[in-house]
Amino acid sequence: MADGRVATFGDPRSELTAARDATILSDLSHFALIEAAGDDATSFLHGQLTNDVEGLAANGAQWTGWCTPKGRLVASFLLVRLPARFLLMLPAEIAEPVRKRLSMFVLRAKVKLSDAGASCARLGVAGAGAKAALERAMGAAPAPLRALESEGAIAVALDVERYVVFARSEGAPALWDALAQSAKPAGADAWEWRSIRAGIPTVVAATQEAFVPQMANFDLIDAVSFRKGCYPGQEIVARMQYRGGLKRRMALVHVAADALVAPGQNLFSSAFGEQAAGMVANASPAPGGGSDALVVAQIESLERDDLHWGTPDGPRIEILRRPAAT
């Protein structure tokens, strides 16, 4: 254990290699679950979050965010719509402050926001064999961005190779054992590496209020709707979409350095001198050494390909994948 999460099962390097080449099983207790239930849960979330909650089908899932009135992301969520409630998964380090702050806007709406994590384990399965592992352990696996409930557990497909499973605490050990027959137990870094390579950003404590949704490519991963009504920050987000002015975008990068990259650290470019040209959004050790990361940086610096980590003359950053919008 380290920093409130299962960091490793004893061999972090082989776990990262398995994340790249095989199938892994991770404990996701460093993510929290907020449950939203009540007659007005749908309309309440629709009026607060960046995505179209009212248009989300039952047993569907989506990426979404919550912004300040200035359009800055306070949190990002995996939102799952179940028949009688919603589940929102986000980093545990910011979950309770976010739940309390979001609850302030409930007012007279018939909705209750509660912590669902105490009675529900969070597991992650990722890799080429992830679907088969779910099918063997649970009898079936859902389609991408769909949820499937079976024998006290809810499986949600993030894509064709990544799944999260919410399991009742009493049944979680048996489900873990069943999944472990087809997947290698791996720590949080291995799971984070898969998320980073998928291009899915997560707002953490170090990056709260740092990004407008488009900076973090929310528009490219269907995490923001431009057809729905108002939500906090909507005017600024819409103005940036339709009138332009977006100067930063998120890219996948690699840093070949012994020290590990971390969220919130600054990036520099010769075009901007001593002024930071970007920020690390998420980072993880890479299977081959160094770190892979999602960074939000000046589009000009991404085009120049001259970003450096930490200081203007720090380690050079290798851009692995630029956003399609640039």
Wavefront OBJ file of the C-alpha trace (Angstrom):
o trace
v 0.000 0.000 0.000
v 1.137 3.570 -0.719
v -0.774 6.846 -0.649
v -4.041 5.072 0.080
v -3.925 2.699 -2.860
v -2.699 -0.786 -3.725
v 0.561 0.265 -5.326
v 1.876 -3.185 -6.244
v 1.496 -6.899 -5.644
v 5.254 -7.305 -5.261
v 6.713 -6.943 -8.749
v 5.800 -3.541 -10.231
v 7.915 -3.954 -13.362
v 6.291 -7.245 -14.367
v 2.874 -5.783 -13.538
v 3.485 -2.899 -15.952
v 4.683 -5.350 -18.579
v 1.498 -7.372 -18.082
v -0.556 -4.192 -18.490
v 1.051 -3.771 -21.901
v 1.220 -7.372 -23.074
v -1.343 -9.429 -21.154
v -4.417 -8.984 -18.925
v -4.361 -7.403 -15.477
v -6.666 -7.293 -12.461
v -6.424 -4.209 -10.232
v -7.903 -3.088 -6.955
v -9.478 0.338 -7.573
v -10.183 1.314 -3.981
v -8.328 4.581 -4.644
v -11.432 5.510 -6.631
v -14.629 6.397 -4.784
v -18.267 5.931 -5.731
v -20.953 8.552 -5.251
v -24.547 7.370 -5.580
v -27.217 9.782 -6.812
v -30.770 8.577 -6.215
v -34.227 10.128 -6.101
v -36.994 11.337 -8.399
v -34.962 14.356 -9.524
v -31.565 12.656 -9.843
v -31.585 12.757 -13.640
v -32.546 16.410 -13.991
v -30.201 17.448 -11.180
v -27.145 15.766 -12.697
v -28.117 16.975 -16.166
v -28.072 20.556 -14.884
v -24.682 20.184 -13.207
v -22.495 17.986 -15.411
v -20.940 18.627 -18.815
v -22.527 15.675 -20.599
v -26.100 14.835 -21.602
v -27.383 12.875 -18.612
v -31.012 12.926 -19.743
v -29.999 11.344 -23.034
v -28.008 8.553 -21.381
v -29.827 5.239 -21.774
v -30.512 2.928 -18.845
v -27.490 0.759 -18.098
v -25.357 3.169 -20.081
v -22.139 4.911 -19.086
v -20.391 8.091 -20.117
v -17.439 10.281 -19.263
v -18.433 13.637 -17.846
v -17.167 16.514 -15.721
v -18.236 19.178 -13.269
v -17.051 22.752 -13.736
v -16.827 25.975 -11.806
v -18.854 28.932 -13.118
v -15.645 29.930 -14.935
v -15.676 26.669 -16.873
v -12.779 25.024 -15.012
v -13.031 21.318 -14.208
v -13.458 20.524 -10.517
v -13.908 16.795 -11.158
v -14.207 14.206 -13.883
v -16.413 11.138 -13.552
v -17.321 7.818 -15.007
v -21.113 8.141 -14.773
v -23.206 4.958 -14.851
v -26.993 5.058 -15.164
v -28.751 2.158 -13.474
v -32.538 1.595 -13.386
v -33.091 3.430 -10.082
v -29.862 5.350 -9.442
v -26.638 6.747 -10.821
v -23.082 5.860 -9.818
v -20.253 8.362 -10.249
v -16.672 7.100 -9.981
v -13.893 9.597 -9.242
v -10.580 9.694 -7.337
v -11.084 9.099 -3.623
v -8.765 11.989 -2.735
v -11.315 14.528 -3.986
v -14.555 12.562 -3.647
v -15.891 13.769 -0.306
v -15.232 17.489 -0.918
v -16.835 17.134 -4.358
v -19.869 15.299 -2.933
v -20.366 17.949 -0.247
v -19.948 20.801 -2.717
v -22.290 19.214 -5.232
v -24.850 18.610 -2.464
v -24.998 22.345 -1.822
v -26.823 22.735 -5.133
v -29.489 20.118 -4.432
v -31.721 22.671 -2.653
v -35.310 21.388 -2.974
v -34.609 18.758 -5.604
v -35.555 15.198 -4.683
v -32.085 13.702 -4.929
v -29.645 12.291 -2.403
v -25.907 12.099 -2.941
v -24.270 9.441 -0.787
v -21.016 7.524 -0.470
v -21.526 4.102 -2.059
v -17.954 2.949 -1.661
v -18.209 1.495 1.835
v -20.446 -1.359 0.672
v -19.040 -1.768 -2.821
v -15.573 -2.903 -3.920
v -14.088 -1.455 -7.110
v -12.082 -3.730 -9.415
v -10.477 -3.125 -12.789
v -9.744 -5.635 -15.553
v -7.732 -4.568 -18.587
v -6.016 -6.180 -21.550
v -6.716 -8.253 -24.611
v -8.197 -11.026 -22.479
v -10.309 -8.765 -20.262
v -13.611 -9.548 -21.960
v -13.015 -13.291 -21.768
v -12.047 -12.963 -18.100
v -15.346 -11.183 -17.346
v -17.313 -13.777 -19.278
v -15.714 -16.633 -17.345
v -16.160 -14.968 -13.954
v -19.564 -13.300 -14.418
v -21.127 -15.188 -17.308
v -21.142 -12.208 -19.694
v -19.417 -8.917 -20.466
v -21.088 -5.644 -21.491
v -20.516 -3.712 -24.694
v -18.412 -0.514 -24.542
v -19.919 2.161 -22.304
v -22.631 -0.201 -21.148
v -23.254 -1.729 -17.719
v -24.277 -5.283 -16.921
v -25.483 -6.439 -13.490
v -25.000 -10.068 -12.500
v -25.054 -11.813 -9.119
v -24.442 -8.759 -6.988
v -21.828 -7.162 -9.227
v -22.029 -4.495 -11.920
v -19.540 -4.632 -14.784
v -19.003 -1.519 -16.904
v -17.040 -1.615 -20.167
v -14.911 1.490 -20.669
v -13.856 0.180 -24.082
v -13.175 -3.232 -25.619
v -10.190 -3.915 -23.333
v -10.958 -2.102 -20.050
v -13.683 -2.903 -17.553
v -14.525 -1.748 -14.047
v -16.546 -3.949 -11.724
v -18.528 -2.744 -8.714
v -19.045 -5.704 -6.403
v -20.847 -5.974 -3.082
v -18.255 -6.244 -0.349
v -19.357 -9.697 0.796
v -18.993 -11.157 -2.705
v -15.893 -9.274 -3.798
v -13.240 -11.762 -2.567
v -14.776 -14.640 -4.501
v -15.129 -12.509 -7.608
v -11.510 -11.391 -7.290
v -10.373 -15.020 -7.098
v -12.430 -15.899 -10.161
v -11.015 -13.013 -12.188
v -7.466 -13.738 -10.999
v -7.621 -17.104 -12.759
v -7.497 -15.220 -16.062
v -5.652 -11.992 -15.171
v -2.476 -11.015 -13.321
v -3.008 -8.972 -10.145
v -1.397 -5.578 -10.700
v -1.135 -2.357 -8.746
v -2.621 1.060 -9.348
v 0.202 2.215 -11.632
v -0.559 -0.555 -14.127
v -4.225 0.448 -14.256
v -3.315 4.121 -14.539
v -0.965 3.350 -17.420
v -3.807 1.689 -19.342
v -6.048 4.730 -18.756
v -3.327 7.113 -19.885
v -2.665 5.138 -23.052
v -6.419 5.189 -23.751
v -6.319 8.991 -23.596
v -8.840 9.298 -20.771
v -7.915 12.119 -18.347
v -8.790 12.108 -14.664
v -9.000 15.304 -12.637
v -7.037 14.848 -9.407
v -6.366 17.163 -6.461
v -3.285 18.655 -8.138
v -5.212 19.618 -11.289
v -8.573 20.795 -9.974
v -9.674 24.012 -11.731
v -6.660 23.834 -14.054
v -8.449 22.925 -17.294
v -11.449 23.929 -19.362
v -13.027 20.690 -20.722
v -11.682 21.155 -24.271
v -8.133 21.537 -22.951
v -8.431 18.017 -21.535
v -9.959 16.748 -24.824
v -13.405 16.230 -23.286
v -14.923 17.143 -26.640
v -12.879 14.406 -28.324
v -13.911 11.622 -25.915
v -17.629 12.531 -25.855
v -17.455 13.853 -22.286
v -19.132 17.189 -23.019
v -22.374 17.924 -24.860
v -22.892 21.132 -26.822
v -26.591 20.427 -27.420
v -27.844 20.350 -23.829
v -28.997 23.195 -21.627
v -27.123 25.187 -19.037
v -24.711 23.816 -16.446
v -22.011 25.611 -14.424
v -19.466 27.089 -16.819
v -21.522 26.207 -19.908
v -21.333 29.687 -21.424
v -17.537 29.739 -21.313
v -17.228 26.171 -22.610
v -19.643 26.881 -25.491
v -17.947 30.174 -26.364
v -14.597 28.428 -26.628
v -16.130 25.781 -28.871
v -17.909 28.089 -31.293
v -15.861 31.289 -31.178
v -12.417 29.754 -30.880
v -9.672 30.837 -28.532
v -8.569 27.371 -27.409
v -4.796 27.528 -27.000
v -4.099 24.326 -25.079
v -4.775 20.678 -25.816
v -3.985 17.336 -24.232
v -1.427 14.941 -25.684
v 0.049 11.562 -24.792
v 3.779 11.822 -24.071
v 6.776 9.898 -22.744
v 9.498 11.221 -20.455
v 12.730 9.208 -20.368
v 13.851 10.114 -16.844
v 14.593 8.140 -13.696
v 12.422 10.394 -11.539
v 8.694 9.831 -11.999
v 6.426 12.425 -13.539
v 3.454 13.536 -11.426
v 0.183 15.443 -12.019
v 0.396 19.201 -11.621
v 4.039 19.503 -12.662
v 4.889 22.176 -15.212
v 6.147 21.848 -18.770
v 8.269 24.359 -20.652
v 8.887 25.308 -24.282
v 11.435 27.615 -25.899
v 8.560 29.627 -27.367
v 7.401 30.584 -23.869
v 10.722 30.981 -22.071
v 10.456 30.828 -18.270
v 6.653 30.798 -18.454
v 5.108 27.346 -18.143
v 3.750 26.061 -21.457
v 1.708 23.246 -19.988
v 0.952 20.930 -17.083
v 0.960 17.199 -16.425
v -2.616 15.926 -16.079
v -1.934 12.248 -15.298
v 1.234 10.151 -15.243
v 2.422 6.618 -14.608
v 5.645 4.630 -14.810
v 5.980 3.117 -18.282
v 6.659 -0.582 -18.902
v 9.953 0.145 -20.644
v 11.157 2.719 -18.110
v 10.543 6.412 -17.655
v 6.989 7.750 -17.484
v 4.030 7.985 -19.826
v 1.719 10.919 -19.229
v -1.212 12.940 -20.437
v -0.200 16.592 -20.591
v -2.175 19.729 -21.346
v 0.089 22.110 -23.251
v 0.093 25.090 -25.556
v -0.884 23.924 -29.036
v 2.043 25.893 -30.416
v 4.471 23.988 -28.206
v 2.916 20.667 -29.256
v 3.407 21.632 -32.892
v 6.999 22.735 -32.243
v 7.676 19.478 -30.377
v 10.070 21.160 -27.948
v 8.478 20.546 -24.557
v 10.630 19.932 -21.491
v 9.619 18.541 -18.115
v 10.046 20.422 -14.869
v 12.337 23.234 -16.020
v 13.126 24.941 -19.354
v 16.234 22.750 -19.671
v 14.721 19.645 -18.075
v 14.304 16.240 -19.771
v 12.850 16.456 -23.253
v 9.300 15.234 -23.695
v 8.564 12.797 -26.520
v 5.099 13.290 -27.974
v 3.527 9.899 -28.650
v 0.082 11.036 -29.792
v -1.261 14.495 -30.540
v -4.977 15.295 -30.305
v -6.796 14.969 -33.600
v -8.042 18.550 -33.259
v -4.513 19.938 -33.702
l 1 2 3 4 5 6 7 8 9 10 11 12 13 14 15 16 17 18 19 20 21 22 23 24 25 26 27 28 29 30 31 32 33 34 35 36 37 38 39 40 41 42 43 44 45 46 47 48 49 50 51 52 53 54 55 56 57 58 59 60 61 62 63 64 65 66 67 68 69 70 71 72 73 74 75 76 77 78 79 80 81 82 83 84 85 86 87 88 89 90 91 92 93 94 95 96 97 98 99 100 101 102 103 104 105 106 107 108 109 110 111 112 113 114 115 116 117 118 119 120 121 122 123 124 125 126 127 128 129 130 131 132 133 134 135 136 137 138 139 140 141 142 143 144 145 146 147 148 149 150 151 152 153 154 155 156 157 158 159 160 161 162 163 164 165 166 167 168 169 170 171 172 173 174 175 176 177 178 179 180 181 182 183 184 185 186 187 188 189 190 191 192 193 194 195 196 197 198 199 200 201 202 203 204 205 206 207 208 209 210 211 212 213 214 215 216 217 218 219 220 221 222 223 224 225 226 227 228 229 230 231 232 233 234 235 236 237 238 239 240 241 242 243 244 245 246 247 248 249 250 251 252 253 254 255 256 257 258 259 260 261 262 263 264 265 266 267 268 269 270 271 272 273 274 275 276 277 278 279 280 281 282 283 284 285 286 287 288 289 290 291 292 293 294 295 296 297 298 299 300 301 302 303 304 305 306 307 308 309 310 311 312 313 314 315 316 317 318 319 320 321 322 323 324 325 326
